[in-house]
Amino acid sequence: MNKIAQLGLIAFVILIVSCSNGQTKSETTTKKTNEAIAHVIPEFDIKFPETKFKVEKTENRDPSLGNILITNWILQGKDENGPFMYFVAHNEFPKKLKDLEKTEPNSLEVAFQAMLTSSAIKLGGTDFEFTNIEYDDFKGLESICKVFNGDGIIKSRVYKINNDLFMISAGGKNIDIKKVDKFLNSFRLKK
C-alpha cells in the first residue's frame, strides 16, 4: 500500500471514530495514568447555537492509531427547515501521520481532504469544494458540499494546531449559510 493510500486510510479511521456524538468549552487537565502523562486537549471556545437540543460530548480511544483519545462535541436536531448538525472533533495528531508528514510533502493536505470527504460522504455529501485556510498561522482546509439531494450543505474546517487536529462542521437541510459561518468562525483557542 503506498504512503498516500495509507494516509487516506488513517484519516478515514479517525473520522469513523470521531463521527460518534459531541459542550461549548474545553477544559485542560493533565491526567497521569500508570506514570504516563496523557495528551491534554488545548482549551478552546466555540459558540454553539441556542436550541432546545443539548450539546453532547463523547470520548473514544482508537487502538489502531496508538490508542489516541478522540473527543467529540455535537449538537444535532431538527427545526422548521429540517435536520441540522454542529460538530467539533479533537484528537492528538497520530504518530502514523507524523511519520508520513516527514516523507510526503503534501501528506497533510491529503489527510485533510480524506477527513473532510469521508465524514461528509456518510451524510450523502456530493460536489465538494476545498479551500486552503489558516487559523493563527496554523494550516487548515475548508470544504463545502451538498447534502439532502442538494437541499442542504455541510461546511467543515480541519486544522493541525501544534500536535492536535480539530475538525469543525456545521450544516443541514435548508440551513442559512450565515448560521453555519457564524459557528465555524466562533472557534477560538484560549491563550
Secondary structure, 3 states (H helix, E strand, C coil): CCHHHHHHHHHHHHHHHHCCCCCCECCCCCCEECCEECCCCCCEECCCCCCCCCCEEEEEEEHHHCCEEEEEEEEEEEECCEEEEEEEEEEECCHHHHHHHHHCCCHHHHHHHHHHHHHHHCCCCEEEEEEEEEECCEEEEEEEEEEHHHCEEEEEEEEEECCEEEEEEEEEECCCHHHHHHHHHCCEECC
